[in-house]
């Protein structure tokens, strides 16, 4: 087993951002391994990566974030990485926080979340209201307070990598976190700063965001409670 | 129920059965999947030919009228069908995802091996 961290970068039509994001990781943090998961992009994301000879896995069709991220964790599982981190290809996440997250992992946690609200208070906006609701739901069902459940910057231990790689219904979403906490995973948060997405469009318009919140709440509060964990 | 309506119902259900059978034969549907539709069509024919049968069952289960019984019964069967269909689609989706992921990962692995071979041959 390598002691290295694998940075999983799911990318779907990120031609505008990928060069800056991945380039930043590779140049400034050569101690981490990385893999780009090209989720069936229709723009030239793949060509850009090929041109730089970056390590890339091409999914022939679009699977969505969950499927793409799972591919990354399968890769991590095959190669026996100890830690894997989800790192968005759109430039929201900063690579400088990977090392502190790894150090936190070394203390024996299963999941470390890069959280925007450990020290800072959440601003009062509609979006943060959704975040509060999810925090509340996770706290209600597990008794653990997760300050930033929607943060996409999460690091997983070897044990979790195996579960994610083999499992069905292991999307990189808050409901999976709540499910894993309920089944004994130790979760820690460390404070991070995230950037706004600079180029390209986010799929999070108000309607999508509301649907997403509804689904997550329903899943955390109801569906996850009658899920059976398969023991492999 | 008027005589004409009954005739129409009988004709429609028989035509539907024939049509389904024809489609099943031509579309090479798996037999176990077609069984449901054949049974369903036959049931329609049965009820239209012998409405007394529906009346009898309706009386037995205690529904208010035969029409209510038919509606409830059909909706229930179709609901079950939709549910199992949903389960099946989920499983299919999972398999497709698994296939795509394995394919992509294997391709990457092969490429890496090739590169390694290339480099070791050069030395």
Interface residues (C-beta under 8 A of the other chain):
Chain A: X55 X56 X57 X58 X59 X60 X61 X63 X67 X70 X71 X74 X75 X78 X168
Chain B: X94 X97 X100 X101 X103 X104 X105 X107 X108 X109
